Amino acid sequence: MAESQMDMSRGRMVVRCLSPGCVHVALMDARTLFGPARDWPTAGTSQRFRCVCGGRESRISYAGESAPVEAQPKADAIHLWG
């Protein structure tokens, strides 16, 4: 699959905090943050992000261009963490 087709099929990156009791989620445009699809984080569990609650464990998934209502985040819900 060509990189441009992969970008379209994967769409937006959804990052959900996995801390007990936390419900924060962030919807991000991976193209803007990471550039080409080959540089995007893989789907699954990650410690690359830090939630506003302080949690460092998150689950990354990819949604199409239109995300479901429950995935609509607050603009500043999760920050990049190195």
mmCIF file of the N, C-alpha and C atoms, coordinates in Angstrom:
data_MODEL
# 
_entry.id   MODEL 
# 
loop_
_atom_site.group_PDB 
_atom_site.id 
_atom_site.type_symbol 
_atom_site.label_atom_id 
_atom_site.label_alt_id 
_atom_site.label_comp_id 
_atom_site.label_asym_id 
_atom_site.label_entity_id 
_atom_site.label_seq_id 
_atom_site.pdbx_PDB_ins_code 
_atom_site.Cartn_x 
_atom_site.Cartn_y 
_atom_site.Cartn_z 
_atom_site.occupancy 
_atom_site.B_iso_or_equiv 
_atom_site.pdbx_formal_charge 
_atom_site.auth_seq_id 
_atom_site.auth_comp_id 
_atom_site.auth_asym_id 
_atom_site.auth_atom_id 
_atom_site.pdbx_PDB_model_num 
ATOM 1   N N  . MET A 1 1  ? 0.855   -1.179 0.000  1.00 0.00 ? 1  MET A N  1 
ATOM 2   C CA . MET A 1 1  ? 0.000   0.000  0.000  1.00 0.00 ? 1  MET A CA 1 
ATOM 3   C C  . MET A 1 1  ? 0.898   1.238  0.000  1.00 0.00 ? 1  MET A C  1 
ATOM 4   N N  . ALA A 1 2  ? 0.598   2.186  -0.858 1.00 0.00 ? 2  ALA A N  1 
ATOM 5   C CA . ALA A 1 2  ? 1.376   3.420  -0.938 1.00 0.00 ? 2  ALA A CA 1 
ATOM 6   C C  . ALA A 1 2  ? 1.191   4.226  0.342  1.00 0.00 ? 2  ALA A C  1 
ATOM 7   N N  . GLU A 1 3  ? 2.209   5.019  0.673  1.00 0.00 ? 3  GLU A N  1 
ATOM 8   C CA . GLU A 1 3  ? 2.160   5.784  1.923  1.00 0.00 ? 3  GLU A CA 1 
ATOM 9   C C  . GLU A 1 3  ? 0.955   6.709  1.993  1.00 0.00 ? 3  GLU A C  1 
ATOM 10  N N  . SER A 1 4  ? 0.604   7.368  0.877  1.00 0.00 ? 4  SER A N  1 
ATOM 11  C CA . SER A 1 4  ? -0.542  8.279  0.888  1.00 0.00 ? 4  SER A CA 1 
ATOM 12  C C  . SER A 1 4  ? -1.841  7.520  1.123  1.00 0.00 ? 4  SER A C  1 
ATOM 13  N N  . GLN A 1 5  ? -1.940  6.294  0.596  1.00 0.00 ? 5  GLN A N  1 
ATOM 14  C CA . GLN A 1 5  ? -3.132  5.485  0.842  1.00 0.00 ? 5  GLN A CA 1 
ATOM 15  C C  . GLN A 1 5  ? -3.182  5.043  2.296  1.00 0.00 ? 5  GLN A C  1 
ATOM 16  N N  . MET A 1 6  ? -2.011  4.734  2.863  1.00 0.00 ? 6  MET A N  1 
ATOM 17  C CA . MET A 1 6  ? -1.959  4.315  4.252  1.00 0.00 ? 6  MET A CA 1 
ATOM 18  C C  . MET A 1 6  ? -2.401  5.465  5.157  1.00 0.00 ? 6  MET A C  1 
ATOM 19  N N  . ASP A 1 7  ? -1.966  6.692  4.866  1.00 0.00 ? 7  ASP A N  1 
ATOM 20  C CA . ASP A 1 7  ? -2.374  7.865  5.645  1.00 0.00 ? 7  ASP A CA 1 
ATOM 21  C C  . ASP A 1 7  ? -3.893  7.981  5.663  1.00 0.00 ? 7  ASP A C  1 
ATOM 22  N N  . MET A 1 8  ? -4.508  7.827  4.522  1.00 0.00 ? 8  MET A N  1 
ATOM 23  C CA . MET A 1 8  ? -5.957  7.996  4.419  1.00 0.00 ? 8  MET A CA 1 
ATOM 24  C C  . MET A 1 8  ? -6.695  6.882  5.151  1.00 0.00 ? 8  MET A C  1 
ATOM 25  N N  . SER A 1 9  ? -6.199  5.656  5.055  1.00 0.00 ? 9  SER A N  1 
ATOM 26  C CA . SER A 1 9  ? -6.913  4.552  5.680  1.00 0.00 ? 9  SER A CA 1 
ATOM 27  C C  . SER A 1 9  ? -6.762  4.571  7.199  1.00 0.00 ? 9  SER A C  1 
ATOM 28  N N  . ARG A 1 10 ? -5.642  5.071  7.694  1.00 0.00 ? 10 ARG A N  1 
ATOM 29  C CA . ARG A 1 10 ? -5.429  5.100  9.139  1.00 0.00 ? 10 ARG A CA 1 
ATOM 30  C C  . ARG A 1 10 ? -6.059  6.335  9.764  1.00 0.00 ? 10 ARG A C  1 
ATOM 31  N N  . GLY A 1 11 ? -6.149  7.406  9.012  1.00 0.00 ? 11 GLY A N  1 
ATOM 32  C CA . GLY A 1 11 ? -6.813  8.604  9.511  1.00 0.00 ? 11 GLY A CA 1 
ATOM 33  C C  . GLY A 1 11 ? -6.178  9.197  10.744 1.00 0.00 ? 11 GLY A C  1 
ATOM 34  N N  . ARG A 1 12 ? -6.976  9.480  11.741 1.00 0.00 ? 12 ARG A N  1 
ATOM 35  C CA . ARG A 1 12 ? -6.517  10.181 12.939 1.00 0.00 ? 12 ARG A CA 1 
ATOM 36  C C  . ARG A 1 12 ? -6.062  9.219  14.024 1.00 0.00 ? 12 ARG A C  1 
ATOM 37  N N  . MET A 1 13 ? -5.140  9.688  14.833 1.00 0.00 ? 13 MET A N  1 
ATOM 38  C CA . MET A 1 13 ? -4.615  8.891  15.934 1.00 0.00 ? 13 MET A CA 1 
ATOM 39  C C  . MET A 1 13 ? -5.422  9.204  17.196 1.00 0.00 ? 13 MET A C  1 
ATOM 40  N N  . VAL A 1 14 ? -5.901  8.155  17.860 1.00 0.00 ? 14 VAL A N  1 
ATOM 41  C CA . VAL A 1 14 ? -6.659  8.289  19.093 1.00 0.00 ? 14 VAL A CA 1 
ATOM 42  C C  . VAL A 1 14 ? -5.777  7.762  20.223 1.00 0.00 ? 14 VAL A C  1 
ATOM 43  N N  . VAL A 1 15 ? -5.531  8.592  21.239 1.00 0.00 ? 15 VAL A N  1 
ATOM 44  C CA . VAL A 1 15 ? -4.704  8.200  22.379 1.00 0.00 ? 15 VAL A CA 1 
ATOM 45  C C  . VAL A 1 15 ? -5.587  8.249  23.626 1.00 0.00 ? 15 VAL A C  1 
ATOM 46  N N  . ARG A 1 16 ? -5.735  7.092  24.275 1.00 0.00 ? 16 ARG A N  1 
ATOM 47  C CA . ARG A 1 16 ? -6.560  6.992  25.486 1.00 0.00 ? 16 ARG A CA 1 
ATOM 48  C C  . ARG A 1 16 ? -5.680  6.671  26.679 1.00 0.00 ? 16 ARG A C  1 
ATOM 49  N N  . CYS A 1 17 ? -5.867  7.398  27.766 1.00 0.00 ? 17 CYS A N  1 
ATOM 50  C CA . CYS A 1 17 ? -5.126  7.149  28.994 1.00 0.00 ? 17 CYS A CA 1 
ATOM 51  C C  . CYS A 1 17 ? -5.602  5.832  29.603 1.00 0.00 ? 17 CYS A C  1 
ATOM 52  N N  . LEU A 1 18 ? -4.672  5.020  30.097 1.00 0.00 ? 18 LEU A N  1 
ATOM 53  C CA . LEU A 1 18 ? -5.012  3.732  30.704 1.00 0.00 ? 18 LEU A CA 1 
ATOM 54  C C  . LEU A 1 18 ? -4.918  3.748  32.228 1.00 0.00 ? 18 LEU A C  1 
ATOM 55  N N  . SER A 1 19 ? -4.735  4.920  32.829 1.00 0.00 ? 19 SER A N  1 
ATOM 56  C CA . SER A 1 19 ? -4.688  5.007  34.291 1.00 0.00 ? 19 SER A CA 1 
ATOM 57  C C  . SER A 1 19 ? -6.062  4.662  34.862 1.00 0.00 ? 19 SER A C  1 
ATOM 58  N N  . PRO A 1 20 ? -6.095  3.922  35.963 1.00 0.00 ? 20 PRO A N  1 
ATOM 59  C CA . PRO A 1 20 ? -7.378  3.561  36.580 1.00 0.00 ? 20 PRO A CA 1 
ATOM 60  C C  . PRO A 1 20 ? -8.208  4.803  36.897 1.00 0.00 ? 20 PRO A C  1 
ATOM 61  N N  . GLY A 1 21 ? -9.448  4.786  36.477 1.00 0.00 ? 21 GLY A N  1 
ATOM 62  C CA . GLY A 1 21 ? -10.368 5.885  36.752 1.00 0.00 ? 21 GLY A CA 1 
ATOM 63  C C  . GLY A 1 21 ? -10.260 7.074  35.814 1.00 0.00 ? 21 GLY A C  1 
ATOM 64  N N  . CYS A 1 22 ? -9.254  7.106  34.952 1.00 0.00 ? 22 CYS A N  1 
ATOM 65  C CA . CYS A 1 22 ? -9.095  8.240  34.036 1.00 0.00 ? 22 CYS A CA 1 
ATOM 66  C C  . CYS A 1 22 ? -9.868  7.990  32.751 1.00 0.00 ? 22 CYS A C  1 
ATOM 67  N N  . VAL A 1 23 ? -10.499 9.022  32.240 1.00 0.00 ? 23 VAL A N  1 
ATOM 68  C CA . VAL A 1 23 ? -11.290 8.899  31.015 1.00 0.00 ? 23 VAL A CA 1 
ATOM 69  C C  . VAL A 1 23 ? -10.785 9.828  29.907 1.00 0.00 ? 23 VAL A C  1 
ATOM 70  N N  . HIS A 1 24 ? -9.585  10.385 30.076 1.00 0.00 ? 24 HIS A N  1 
ATOM 71  C CA . HIS A 1 24 ? -9.056  11.301 29.063 1.00 0.00 ? 24 HIS A CA 1 
ATOM 72  C C  . HIS A 1 24 ? -8.718  10.579 27.768 1.00 0.00 ? 24 HIS A C  1 
ATOM 73  N N  . VAL A 1 25 ? -9.028  11.278 26.675 1.00 0.00 ? 25 VAL A N  1 
ATOM 74  C CA . VAL A 1 25 ? -8.718  10.778 25.340 1.00 0.00 ? 25 VAL A CA 1 
ATOM 75  C C  . VAL A 1 25 ? -8.316  11.980 24.483 1.00 0.00 ? 25 VAL A C  1 
ATOM 76  N N  . ALA A 1 26 ? -7.395  11.751 23.566 1.00 0.00 ? 26 ALA A N  1 
ATOM 77  C CA . ALA A 1 26 ? -6.975  12.823 22.658 1.00 0.00 ? 26 ALA A CA 1 
ATOM 78  C C  . ALA A 1 26 ? -7.053  12.310 21.232 1.00 0.00 ? 26 ALA A C  1 
ATOM 79  N N  . LEU A 1 27 ? -7.548  13.130 20.343 1.00 0.00 ? 27 LEU A N  1 
ATOM 80  C CA . LEU A 1 27 ? -7.630  12.819 18.926 1.00 0.00 ? 27 LEU A CA 1 
ATOM 81  C C  . LEU A 1 27 ? -6.643  13.737 18.226 1.00 0.00 ? 27 LEU A C  1 
ATOM 82  N N  . MET A 1 28 ? -5.643  13.140 17.564 1.00 0.00 ? 28 MET A N  1 
ATOM 83  C CA . MET A 1 28 ? -4.572  13.939 16.964 1.00 0.00 ? 28 MET A CA 1 
ATOM 84  C C  . MET A 1 28 ? -4.397  13.591 15.496 1.00 0.00 ? 28 MET A C  1 
ATOM 85  N N  . ASP A 1 29 ? -3.909  14.542 14.742 1.00 0.00 ? 29 ASP A N  1 
ATOM 86  C CA . ASP A 1 29 ? -3.556  14.301 13.349 1.00 0.00 ? 29 ASP A CA 1 
ATOM 87  C C  . ASP A 1 29 ? -2.111  13.845 13.324 1.00 0.00 ? 29 ASP A C  1 
ATOM 88  N N  . ALA A 1 30 ? -1.898  12.559 13.132 1.00 0.00 ? 30 ALA A N  1 
ATOM 89  C CA . ALA A 1 30 ? -0.542  11.997 13.162 1.00 0.00 ? 30 ALA A CA 1 
ATOM 90  C C  . ALA A 1 30 ? 0.341   12.587 12.070 1.00 0.00 ? 30 ALA A C  1 
ATOM 91  N N  . ARG A 1 31 ? -0.250  12.967 10.949 1.00 0.00 ? 31 ARG A N  1 
ATOM 92  C CA . ARG A 1 31 ? 0.545   13.553 9.856  1.00 0.00 ? 31 ARG A CA 1 
ATOM 93  C C  . ARG A 1 31 ? 1.207   14.846 10.301 1.00 0.00 ? 31 ARG A C  1 
ATOM 94  N N  . THR A 1 32 ? 0.491   15.651 11.052 1.00 0.00 ? 32 THR A N  1 
ATOM 95  C CA . THR A 1 32 ? 1.029   16.925 11.526 1.00 0.00 ? 32 THR A CA 1 
ATOM 96  C C  . THR A 1 32 ? 2.112   16.713 12.580 1.00 0.00 ? 32 THR A C  1 
ATOM 97  N N  . LEU A 1 33 ? 1.888   15.782 13.505 1.00 0.00 ? 33 LEU A N  1 
ATOM 98  C CA . LEU A 1 33 ? 2.832   15.548 14.592 1.00 0.00 ? 33 LEU A CA 1 
ATOM 99  C C  . LEU A 1 33 ? 4.068   14.755 14.193 1.00 0.00 ? 33 LEU A C  1 
ATOM 100 N N  . PHE A 1 34 ? 3.882   13.731 13.355 1.00 0.00 ? 34 PHE A N  1 
ATOM 101 C CA . PHE A 1 34 ? 4.960   12.788 13.090 1.00 0.00 ? 34 PHE A CA 1 
ATOM 102 C C  . PHE A 1 34 ? 5.419   12.725 11.637 1.00 0.00 ? 34 PHE A C  1 
ATOM 103 N N  . GLY A 1 35 ? 4.709   13.395 10.726 1.00 0.00 ? 35 GLY A N  1 
ATOM 104 C CA . GLY A 1 35 ? 5.099   13.374 9.321  1.00 0.00 ? 35 GLY A CA 1 
ATOM 105 C C  . GLY A 1 35 ? 4.631   12.117 8.613  1.00 0.00 ? 35 GLY A C  1 
ATOM 106 N N  . PRO A 1 36 ? 5.522   11.476 7.824  1.00 0.00 ? 36 PRO A N  1 
ATOM 107 C CA . PRO A 1 36 ? 5.122   10.307 7.037  1.00 0.00 ? 36 PRO A CA 1 
ATOM 108 C C  . PRO A 1 36 ? 4.634   9.154  7.923  1.00 0.00 ? 36 PRO A C  1 
ATOM 109 N N  . ALA A 1 37 ? 3.739   8.352  7.386  1.00 0.00 ? 37 ALA A N  1 
ATOM 110 C CA . ALA A 1 37 ? 3.135   7.249  8.140  1.00 0.00 ? 37 ALA A CA 1 
ATOM 111 C C  . ALA A 1 37 ? 4.176   6.306  8.725  1.00 0.00 ? 37 ALA A C  1 
ATOM 112 N N  . ARG A 1 38 ? 5.310   6.158  8.078  1.00 0.00 ? 38 ARG A N  1 
ATOM 113 C CA . ARG A 1 38 ? 6.332   5.241  8.597  1.00 0.00 ? 38 ARG A CA 1 
ATOM 114 C C  . ARG A 1 38 ? 6.873   5.701  9.955  1.00 0.00 ? 38 ARG A C  1 
ATOM 115 N N  . ASP A 1 39 ? 6.698   6.983  10.298 1.00 0.00 ? 39 ASP A N  1 
ATOM 116 C CA . ASP A 1 39 ? 7.192   7.526  11.566 1.00 0.00 ? 39 ASP A CA 1 
ATOM 117 C C  . ASP A 1 39 ? 6.126   7.577  12.656 1.00 0.00 ? 39 ASP A C  1 
ATOM 118 N N  . TRP A 1 40 ? 4.902   7.144  12.349 1.00 0.00 ? 40 TRP A N  1 
ATOM 119 C CA . TRP A 1 40 ? 3.818   7.187  13.329 1.00 0.00 ? 40 TRP A CA 1 
ATOM 120 C C  . TRP A 1 40 ? 4.006   6.097  14.373 1.00 0.00 ? 40 TRP A C  1 
ATOM 121 N N  . PRO A 1 41 ? 3.568   6.349  15.613 1.00 0.00 ? 41 PRO A N  1 
ATOM 122 C CA . PRO A 1 41 ? 3.612   5.293  16.630 1.00 0.00 ? 41 PRO A CA 1 
ATOM 123 C C  . PRO A 1 41 ? 2.708   4.130  16.210 1.00 0.00 ? 41 PRO A C  1 
ATOM 124 N N  . THR A 1 42 ? 3.107   2.924  16.565 1.00 0.00 ? 42 THR A N  1 
ATOM 125 C CA . THR A 1 42 ? 2.278   1.769  16.231 1.00 0.00 ? 42 THR A CA 1 
ATOM 126 C C  . THR A 1 42 ? 1.070   1.719  17.161 1.00 0.00 ? 42 THR A C  1 
ATOM 127 N N  . ALA A 1 43 ? -0.003  1.140  16.678 1.00 0.00 ? 43 ALA A N  1 
ATOM 128 C CA . ALA A 1 43 ? -1.205  0.979  17.493 1.00 0.00 ? 43 ALA A CA 1 
ATOM 129 C C  . ALA A 1 43 ? -0.901  0.016  18.635 1.00 0.00 ? 43 ALA A C  1 
ATOM 130 N N  . GLY A 1 44 ? -1.541  0.247  19.764 1.00 0.00 ? 44 GLY A N  1 
ATOM 131 C CA . GLY A 1 44 ? -1.349  -0.601 20.937 1.00 0.00 ? 44 GLY A CA 1 
ATOM 132 C C  . GLY A 1 44 ? -0.929  0.219  22.143 1.00 0.00 ? 44 GLY A C  1 
ATOM 133 N N  . THR A 1 45 ? -0.421  -0.459 23.152 1.00 0.00 ? 45 THR A N  1 
ATOM 134 C CA . THR A 1 45 ? -0.007  0.191  24.384 1.00 0.00 ? 45 THR A CA 1 
ATOM 135 C C  . THR A 1 45 ? 1.281   0.982  24.170 1.00 0.00 ? 45 THR A C  1 
ATOM 136 N N  . SER A 1 46 ? 1.340   2.156  24.775 1.00 0.00 ? 46 SER A N  1 
ATOM 137 C CA . SER A 1 46 ? 2.498   3.034  24.596 1.00 0.00 ? 46 SER A CA 1 
ATOM 138 C C  . SER A 1 46 ? 2.778   3.820  25.870 1.00 0.00 ? 46 SER A C  1 
ATOM 139 N N  . GLN A 1 47 ? 4.020   4.232  26.028 1.00 0.00 ? 47 GLN A N  1 
ATOM 140 C CA . GLN A 1 47 ? 4.388   5.139  27.117 1.00 0.00 ? 47 GLN A CA 1 
ATOM 141 C C  . GLN A 1 47 ? 4.942   6.438  26.554 1.00 0.00 ? 47 GLN A C  1 
ATOM 142 N N  . ARG A 1 48 ? 4.623   6.716  25.311 1.00 0.00 ? 48 ARG A N  1 
ATOM 143 C CA . ARG A 1 48 ? 5.141   7.902  24.624 1.00 0.00 ? 48 ARG A CA 1 
ATOM 144 C C  . ARG A 1 48 ? 4.399   9.181  25.010 1.00 0.00 ? 48 ARG A C  1 
ATOM 145 N N  . PHE A 1 49 ? 3.226   9.053  25.571 1.00 0.00 ? 49 PHE A N  1 
ATOM 146 C CA . PHE A 1 49 ? 2.400   10.206 25.904 1.00 0.00 ? 49 PHE A CA 1 
ATOM 147 C C  . PHE A 1 49 ? 2.185   10.286 27.403 1.00 0.00 ? 49 PHE A C  1 
ATOM 148 N N  . ARG A 1 50 ? 1.940   11.508 27.887 1.00 0.00 ? 50 ARG A N  1 
ATOM 149 C CA . ARG A 1 50 ? 1.599   11.700 29.294 1.00 0.00 ? 50 ARG A CA 1 
ATOM 150 C C  . ARG A 1 50 ? 0.270   12.428 29.369 1.00 0.00 ? 50 ARG A C  1 
ATOM 151 N N  . CYS A 1 51 ? -0.639  11.887 30.114 1.00 0.00 ? 51 CYS A N  1 
ATOM 152 C CA . CYS A 1 51 ? -1.973  12.473 30.278 1.00 0.00 ? 51 CYS A CA 1 
ATOM 153 C C  . CYS A 1 51 ? -1.904  13.624 31.279 1.00 0.00 ? 51 CYS A C  1 
ATOM 154 N N  . VAL A 1 52 ? -2.892  14.491 31.239 1.00 0.00 ? 52 VAL A N  1 
ATOM 155 C CA . VAL A 1 52 ? -2.967  15.586 32.205 1.00 0.00 ? 52 VAL A CA 1 
ATOM 156 C C  . VAL A 1 52 ? -3.152  15.060 33.627 1.00 0.00 ? 52 VAL A C  1 
ATOM 157 N N  . CYS A 1 53 ? -3.620  13.805 33.773 1.00 0.00 ? 53 CYS A N  1 
ATOM 158 C CA . CYS A 1 53 ? -3.770  13.208 35.106 1.00 0.00 ? 53 CYS A CA 1 
ATOM 159 C C  . CYS A 1 53 ? -2.427  12.704 35.637 1.00 0.00 ? 53 CYS A C  1 
ATOM 160 N N  . GLY A 1 54 ? -1.398  12.695 34.779 1.00 0.00 ? 54 GLY A N  1 
ATOM 161 C CA . GLY A 1 54 ? -0.079  12.223 35.182 1.00 0.00 ? 54 GLY A CA 1 
ATOM 162 C C  . GLY A 1 54 ? 0.227   10.814 34.699 1.00 0.00 ? 54 GLY A C  1 
ATOM 163 N N  . GLY A 1 55 ? -0.781  10.116 34.201 1.00 0.00 ? 55 GLY A N  1 
ATOM 164 C CA . GLY A 1 55 ? -0.583  8.749  33.713 1.00 0.00 ? 55 GLY A CA 1 
ATOM 165 C C  . GLY A 1 55 ? 0.311   8.711  32.482 1.00 0.00 ? 55 GLY A C  1 
ATOM 166 N N  . ARG A 1 56 ? 1.148   7.688  32.409 1.00 0.00 ? 56 ARG A N  1 
ATOM 167 C CA . ARG A 1 56 ? 2.071   7.566  31.283 1.00 0.00 ? 56 ARG A CA 1 
ATOM 168 C C  . ARG A 1 56 ? 1.769   6.365  30.407 1.00 0.00 ? 56 ARG A C  1 
ATOM 169 N N  . GLU A 1 57 ? 0.793   5.571  30.783 1.00 0.00 ? 57 GLU A N  1 
ATOM 170 C CA . GLU A 1 57 ? 0.408   4.400  29.996 1.00 0.00 ? 57 GLU A CA 1 
ATOM 171 C C  . GLU A 1 57 ? -0.820  4.769  29.167 1.00 0.00 ? 57 GLU A C  1 
ATOM 172 N N  . SER A 1 58 ? -0.740  4.548  27.862 1.00 0.00 ? 58 SER A N  1 
ATOM 173 C CA . SER A 1 58 ? -1.863  4.891  26.991 1.00 0.00 ? 58 SER A CA 1 
ATOM 174 C C  . SER A 1 58 ? -2.041  3.826  25.922 1.00 0.00 ? 58 SER A C  1 
ATOM 175 N N  . ARG A 1 59 ? -3.193  3.856  25.269 1.00 0.00 ? 59 ARG A N  1 
ATOM 176 C CA . ARG A 1 59 ? -3.464  2.960  24.151 1.00 0.00 ? 59 ARG A CA 1 
ATOM 177 C C  . ARG A 1 59 ? -3.655  3.823  22.919 1.00 0.00 ? 59 ARG A C  1 
ATOM 178 N N  . ILE A 1 60 ? -2.890  3.506  21.882 1.00 0.00 ? 60 ILE A N  1 
ATOM 179 C CA . ILE A 1 60 ? -2.974  4.219  20.615 1.00 0.00 ? 60 ILE A CA 1 
ATOM 180 C C  . ILE A 1 60 ? -3.778  3.389  19.640 1.00 0.00 ? 60 ILE A C  1 
ATOM 181 N N  . SER A 1 61 ? -4.714  4.047  18.962 1.00 0.00 ? 61 SER A N  1 
ATOM 182 C CA . SER A 1 61 ? -5.455  3.405  17.879 1.00 0.00 ? 61 SER A CA 1 
ATOM 183 C C  . SER A 1 61 ? -5.648  4.450  16.789 1.00 0.00 ? 61 SER A C  1 
ATOM 184 N N  . TYR A 1 62 ? -6.092  3.994  15.646 1.00 0.00 ? 62 TYR A N  1 
ATOM 185 C CA . TYR A 1 62 ? -6.294  4.900  14.522 1.00 0.00 ? 62 TYR A CA 1 
ATOM 186 C C  . TYR A 1 62 ? -7.738  4.811  14.063 1.00 0.00 ? 62 TYR A C  1 
ATOM 187 N N  . ALA A 1 63 ? -8.340  5.981  13.823 1.00 0.00 ? 63 ALA A N  1 
ATOM 188 C CA . ALA A 1 63 ? -9.729  6.069  13.376 1.00 0.00 ? 63 ALA A CA 1 
ATOM 189 C C  . ALA A 1 63 ? -9.746  6.710  12.000 1.00 0.00 ? 63 ALA A C  1 
ATOM 190 N N  . GLY A 1 64 ? -10.848 6.560  11.311 1.00 0.00 ? 64 GLY A N  1 
ATOM 191 C CA . GLY A 1 64 ? -11.006 7.211  10.020 1.00 0.00 ? 64 GLY A CA 1 
ATOM 192 C C  . GLY A 1 64 ? -11.084 8.712  10.196 1.00 0.00 ? 64 GLY A C  1 
ATOM 193 N N  . GLU A 1 65 ? -11.248 9.410  9.111  1.00 0.00 ? 65 GLU A N  1 
ATOM 194 C CA . GLU A 1 65 ? -11.285 10.877 9.149  1.00 0.00 ? 65 GLU A CA 1 
ATOM 195 C C  . GLU A 1 65 ? -12.400 11.433 10.022 1.00 0.00 ? 65 GLU A C  1 
ATOM 196 N N  . SER A 1 66 ? -13.472 10.689 10.204 1.00 0.00 ? 66 SER A N  1 
ATOM 197 C CA . SER A 1 66 ? -14.520 11.155 11.106 1.00 0.00 ? 66 SER A CA 1 
ATOM 198 C C  . SER A 1 66 ? -14.520 10.253 12.327 1.00 0.00 ? 66 SER A C  1 
ATOM 199 N N  . ALA A 1 67 ? -14.219 10.809 13.477 1.00 0.00 ? 67 ALA A N  1 
ATOM 200 C CA . ALA A 1 67 ? -14.138 10.040 14.707 1.00 0.00 ? 67 ALA A CA 1 
ATOM 201 C C  . ALA A 1 67 ? -15.505 9.988  15.368 1.00 0.00 ? 67 ALA A C  1 
ATOM 202 N N  . PRO A 1 68 ? -15.781 8.905  16.093 1.00 0.00 ? 68 PRO A N  1 
ATOM 203 C CA . PRO A 1 68 ? -17.057 8.825  16.816 1.00 0.00 ? 68 PRO A CA 1 
ATOM 204 C C  . PRO A 1 68 ? -17.132 9.911  17.892 1.00 0.00 ? 68 PRO A C  1 
ATOM 205 N N  . VAL A 1 69 ? -18.337 10.267 18.262 1.00 0.00 ? 69 VAL A N  1 
ATOM 206 C CA . VAL A 1 69 ? -18.557 11.350 19.222 1.00 0.00 ? 69 VAL A CA 1 
ATOM 207 C C  . VAL A 1 69 ? -17.805 11.097 20.522 1.00 0.00 ? 69 VAL A C  1 
ATOM 208 N N  . GLU A 1 70 ? -17.765 9.837  21.016 1.00 0.00 ? 70 GLU A N  1 
ATOM 209 C CA . GLU A 1 70 ? -17.119 9.573  22.292 1.00 0.00 ? 70 GLU A CA 1 
ATOM 210 C C  . GLU A 1 70 ? -15.601 9.759  22.230 1.00 0.00 ? 70 GLU A C  1 
ATOM 211 N N  . ALA A 1 71 ? -15.036 9.836  21.024 1.00 0.00 ? 71 ALA A N  1 
ATOM 212 C CA . ALA A 1 71 ? -13.585 10.028 20.901 1.00 0.00 ? 71 ALA A CA 1 
ATOM 213 C C  . ALA A 1 71 ? -13.207 11.495 20.768 1.00 0.00 ? 71 ALA A C  1 
ATOM 214 N N  . GLN A 1 72 ? -14.176 12.393 20.767 1.00 0.00 ? 72 GLN A N  1 
ATOM 215 C CA . GLN A 1 72 ? -13.863 13.815 20.646 1.00 0.00 ? 72 GLN A CA 1 
ATOM 216 C C  . GLN A 1 72 ? -13.208 14.291 21.938 1.00 0.00 ? 72 GLN A C  1 
ATOM 217 N N  . PRO A 1 73 ? -11.939 14.706 21.879 1.00 0.00 ? 73 PRO A N  1 
ATOM 218 C CA . PRO A 1 73 ? -11.203 15.072 23.076 1.00 0.00 ? 73 PRO A CA 1 
ATOM 219 C C  . PRO A 1 73 ? -11.274 16.552 23.399 1.00 0.00 ? 73 PRO A C  1 
ATOM 220 N N  . LYS A 1 74 ? -10.800 16.880 24.558 1.00 0.00 ? 74 LYS A N  1 
ATOM 221 C CA . LYS A 1 74 ? -10.492 18.262 24.872 1.00 0.00 ? 74 LYS A CA 1 
ATOM 222 C C  . LYS A 1 74 ? -9.204  18.562 24.116 1.00 0.00 ? 74 LYS A C  1 
ATOM 223 N N  . ALA A 1 75 ? -9.028  19.769 23.687 1.00 0.00 ? 75 ALA A N  1 
ATOM 224 C CA . ALA A 1 75 ? -7.879  20.118 22.853 1.00 0.00 ? 75 ALA A CA 1 
ATOM 225 C C  . ALA A 1 75 ? -6.536  19.803 23.515 1.00 0.00 ? 75 ALA A C  1 
ATOM 226 N N  . ASP A 1 76 ? -6.454  19.860 24.818 1.00 0.00 ? 76 ASP A N  1 
ATOM 227 C CA . ASP A 1 76 ? -5.188  19.715 25.526 1.00 0.00 ? 76 ASP A CA 1 
ATOM 228 C C  . ASP A 1 76 ? -5.179  18.493 26.438 1.00 0.00 ? 76 ASP A C  1 
ATOM 229 N N  . ALA A 1 77 ? -5.883  17.438 26.084 1.00 0.00 ? 77 ALA A N  1 
ATOM 230 C CA . ALA A 1 77 ? -6.053  16.306 26.988 1.00 0.00 ? 77 ALA A CA 1 
ATOM 231 C C  . ALA A 1 77 ? -4.776  15.515 27.252 1.00 0.00 ? 77 ALA A C  1 
ATOM 232 N N  . ILE A 1 78 ? -3.991  15.248 26.235 1.00 0.00 ? 78 ILE A N  1 
ATOM 233 C CA . ILE A 1 78 ? -2.772  14.458 26.411 1.00 0.00 ? 78 ILE A CA 1 
ATOM 234 C C  . ILE A 1 78 ? -1.631  15.164 25.718 1.00 0.00 ? 78 ILE A C  1 
ATOM 235 N N  . HIS A 1 79 ? -0.477  15.230 26.356 1.00 0.00 ? 79 HIS A N  1 
ATOM 236 C CA . HIS A 1 79 ? 0.690   15.920 25.834 1.00 0.00 ? 79 HIS A CA 1 
ATOM 237 C C  . HIS A 1 79 ? 1.751   14.916 25.417 1.00 0.00 ? 79 HIS A C  1 
ATOM 238 N N  . LEU A 1 80 ? 2.549   15.267 24.409 1.00 0.00 ? 80 LEU A N  1 
ATOM 239 C CA . LEU A 1 80 ? 3.668   14.412 24.034 1.00 0.00 ? 80 LEU A CA 1 
ATOM 240 C C  . LEU A 1 80 ? 4.631   14.331 25.205 1.00 0.00 ? 80 LEU A C  1 
ATOM 241 N N  . TRP A 1 81 ? 5.152   13.171 25.391 1.00 0.00 ? 81 TRP A N  1 
ATOM 242 C CA . TRP A 1 81 ? 6.104   12.969 26.484 1.00 0.00 ? 81 TRP A CA 1 
ATOM 243 C C  . TRP A 1 81 ? 7.268   12.173 25.968 1.00 0.00 ? 81 TRP A C  1 
ATOM 244 N N  . GLY A 1 82 ? 8.486   12.617 26.166 1.00 0.00 ? 82 GLY A N  1 
ATOM 245 C CA . GLY A 1 82 ? 9.662   11.982 25.595 1.00 0.00 ? 82 GLY A CA 1 
ATOM 246 C C  . GLY A 1 82 ? 10.309  11.046 26.459 1.00 0.00 ? 82 GLY A C  1 
# 
